[in-house]
Amino acid sequence: MDEKYFEERLSRGGKLPEHVAIIMDGNGRWAKRRGRSRVEGHREGINSVREIVRACGELGIEHLTLYTFSKENWNRPKGEVSALMSLLLKTIREEAADLKRNNVRLTTIGRLEDLPLLAREGMQYGIRTLRENTGLTLNLALSYSSRQEMVDAMRRIAIEVKAGRLQPEDIDEFTISSHLYTATIPDPDLLIRTSGELRLSNFLLWQLAYTEIYVTEVLWPDFRRKEFYQALLAYQQRERRFGKVSEQLGSSREQLVAAFEV
């Protein structure tokens, strides 16, 4: 089945997610199976990033968050970390013009200050260059830890309480959400994890509370447009209840249809 087949099915399948998050896993295994270095797997993974970003823009998906480099990834061999930082800098320099042409805005979450100077400056250059764009927001999680994100949020809330600007009894879910790194974007509707691993790996633990999860055995360097369309089709077939029962959702849909018929 070719991409056109999946595109036609998507167009008939219903609502697409507003925000897609992806744990891009399997670069190392992809390289190992081919007798190549892990860095070559990361390089090939960039081609998947490029294709998924373009697909999101074409489909009108508003936000794409990619788990690019976790806080725990600093514990990998120094040679691999150094190569990844160089690859990140090279990619931003090479892709900025194409992202601008495709109206993509670039943001980051995590501790950008942890990155080496050149990689950090390159990322900041990309953010500045693309900040006026109004299409897809490409959000890169860099030196990111969800637990650290929540610790940082709690500290900021504690400072406000201590200063008398916030009362403890006024703290609610909105208060916490508004102090997270992702305060300006909606929670993901769909999380995709490649390579078949069944864990969240310290990624968006608060934000994924009601997110639909799609796991594929496909390794990230092999995850391209067709595989992405399959994930979206699976999402369209889900019933998102948010704690309600199916009958309530059906009733709400019937009321909506009736309202338009009046």
C-alpha positions in Angstrom: 0.0 0.0 0.0 1.5 3.4 -1.0 1.3 6.7 0.8 -1.7 7.9 -1.3 -3.8 5.0 0.1 -3.0 6.1 3.6 -3.6 9.8 2.8 -7.0 9.0 1.4 -7.9 7.0 4.5 -6.7 9.8 6.8 -8.9 12.3 5.0 -11.9 10.2 5.7 -11.0 9.0 9.1 -11.9 12.0 11.3 -10.0 14.4 13.5 -6.2 14.5 13.5 -4.2 15.2 16.7 -3.4 18.8 17.4 -0.1 17.8 19.2 2.0 14.7 18.5 4.9 13.7 20.7 7.5 11.1 19.6 10.0 9.1 21.5 12.5 8.5 18.7 14.0 5.2 19.7 16.2 2.6 17.9 19.0 4.6 16.2 21.7 2.5 17.8 20.0 -0.9 17.1 19.4 0.2 13.5 23.1 0.9 13.1 24.2 -2.3 14.9 22.1 -4.5 12.7 24.0 -3.0 9.7 27.4 -3.2 11.2 27.7 0.6 11.4 28.5 3.0 14.3 25.8 4.3 16.5 26.4 7.8 15.2 25.5 6.7 11.7 22.2 5.5 13.1 21.6 9.0 14.5 22.4 10.5 11.2 19.9 8.3 9.4 17.4 9.2 12.1 17.6 12.9 11.0 16.1 11.9 7.6 13.1 10.5 9.5 12.8 13.8 11.5 12.8 15.7 8.2 10.1 13.6 6.7 7.8 13.6 9.7 8.2 17.4 10.2 7.1 17.9 6.5 4.2 15.4 6.9 2.9 17.2 10.0 3.1 20.6 8.2 1.2 19.3 5.2 -1.5 17.7 7.4 -2.0 20.8 9.5 -0.8 19.3 12.8 0.0 22.2 15.0 2.6 20.9 17.4 5.3 18.2 17.1 7.4 17.4 20.2 10.5 15.2 19.7 12.4 13.6 22.5 15.8 14.6 21.1 18.2 14.2 24.0 17.3 13.3 27.6 19.1 14.5 30.7 20.1 10.8 31.2 21.8 10.7 27.8 24.7 12.7 29.2 25.8 9.4 30.8 26.5 7.8 27.4 30.1 7.4 26.1 31.7 10.8 25.7 32.5 10.2 22.1 28.9 9.5 21.2 27.6 12.6 23.2 30.2 14.8 21.4 29.1 13.4 18.1 25.4 14.0 18.9 26.1 17.6 19.9 28.0 18.2 16.6 25.2 16.5 14.7 22.6 18.7 16.4 24.5 21.9 15.5 25.1 20.7 11.9 21.4 19.8 11.5 20.1 23.1 12.7 22.4 25.0 10.3 21.5 22.9 7.4 17.7 22.7 8.0 17.0 26.2 9.1 16.3 27.5 5.6 14.0 24.6 4.8 12.1 25.0 8.0 11.7 28.7 7.3 10.4 28.0 3.8 7.9 25.5 5.3 6.7 28.0 7.9 7.9 25.9 10.9 8.5 27.5 14.2 11.2 26.1 16.5 11.1 25.8 20.3 12.8 23.7 23.0 12.0 22.3 26.4 14.6 21.1 28.9 17.8 22.7 30.1 19.2 24.3 27.1 22.0 25.7 29.2 23.4 22.2 29.7 24.4 22.0 26.0 27.9 22.9 24.9 28.3 26.5 23.8 28.3 26.0 20.0 25.3 23.6 20.1 23.4 26.0 22.4 24.2 29.0 20.2 23.2 27.1 17.1 19.9 26.2 18.7 19.3 29.7 19.8 20.0 30.9 16.2 17.4 28.5 14.9 14.8 29.7 17.4 15.4 33.3 16.5 15.4 32.7 12.8 12.1 30.8 12.8 10.2 32.6 15.6 8.0 34.6 13.3 6.7 31.5 11.5 3.0 30.6 12.0 2.8 26.9 10.9 3.9 23.8 12.7 5.7 24.3 16.0 8.6 21.9 16.2 9.4 21.5 19.9 12.7 19.7 20.7 13.2 18.2 24.1 16.9 18.7 24.9 18.7 17.8 28.1 15.1 17.0 29.2 13.9 15.2 32.3 10.2 15.2 33.1 10.9 14.6 36.8 13.4 17.6 36.8 10.7 19.6 35.0 8.3 18.9 37.8 10.9 19.7 40.5 11.6 23.1 38.7 7.9 23.8 38.6 7.4 23.0 42.3 10.3 25.3 43.2 8.8 28.2 41.2 5.4 27.6 42.8 7.1 27.5 46.3 8.8 30.8 45.6 5.5 32.4 44.7 3.9 31.0 47.9 6.8 32.3 50.0 6.5 35.7 48.5 2.7 35.8 49.2 1.7 36.0 45.6 0.0 32.6 45.7 -1.9 30.8 48.5 -1.4 27.0 49.0 -5.1 26.4 48.8 -5.2 28.0 45.3 -2.7 25.6 43.8 -4.5 23.3 41.3 -3.8 21.4 38.1 -3.7 24.6 36.1 -1.2 26.1 38.5 1.2 23.2 38.0 0.7 23.0 34.2 1.4 26.7 33.9 4.8 26.3 35.6 6.0 23.4 33.4 8.3 23.9 30.4 5.3 23.2 28.2 3.1 25.9 29.6 2.5 27.6 26.3 1.5 24.5 24.3 -1.4 22.0 24.7 -0.8 18.5 26.1 -0.1 15.8 23.5 -3.0 14.1 21.9 -0.9 11.2 20.6 2.4 9.8 21.8 4.4 7.6 19.3 7.2 5.4 20.5 9.3 3.6 18.0 11.4 0.3 18.5 8.8 -1.5 20.5 9.9 -0.4 24.0 7.0 -0.2 26.4 8.0 2.7 28.7 7.8 6.5 28.9 11.5 7.0 29.7 10.9 10.1 31.9 9.2 12.0 29.1 6.3 14.4 29.7 5.0 12.4 32.6 2.4 15.1 33.7 1.4 16.0 30.2 0.7 12.5 29.0 -2.1 11.8 31.5 -4.8 11.5 28.8 -2.6 11.0 25.7 -3.3 8.1 23.3 -0.2 5.9 23.1 1.0 4.2 19.9 4.0 1.8 20.0 5.6 0.4 16.9 8.4 -2.2 16.4 9.8 0.0 13.6 13.1 1.5 14.5 13.3 5.3 14.3 15.6 5.5 11.2 13.0 3.4 9.3 10.0 5.4 10.6 8.9 7.5 7.7 5.7 9.0 6.3 3.8 5.7 5.7 4.6 4.5 9.3 3.5 7.9 10.6 0.2 7.8 8.7 -0.4 4.3 10.2 0.0 5.8 13.7 -2.5 8.6 12.8 -5.0 6.1 11.5 -4.8 4.2 14.7 -5.4 7.4 16.6 -8.5 8.2 14.6 -9.9 4.9 15.6 -9.5 5.6 19.3 -12.4 6.8 21.4 -11.1 9.5 23.7 -13.4 9.4 26.8 -11.4 11.5 29.4 -13.1 9.6 32.2 -16.6 9.4 30.6 -18.3 6.4 29.2 -19.1 5.8 25.5 -22.8 6.5 25.9 -22.0 10.0 27.2 -19.8 10.7 24.3 -22.5 9.4 21.9 -25.1 11.6 23.6 -22.8 14.6 23.3 -22.3 13.9 19.6 -26.1 13.5 19.1 -26.7 16.8 20.9 -24.2 18.5 18.7 -25.7 17.2 15.5 -29.2 18.2 16.7 -28.0 21.7 17.5 -26.8 22.1 13.9 -30.1 20.8 12.5 -32.2 23.3 14.4 
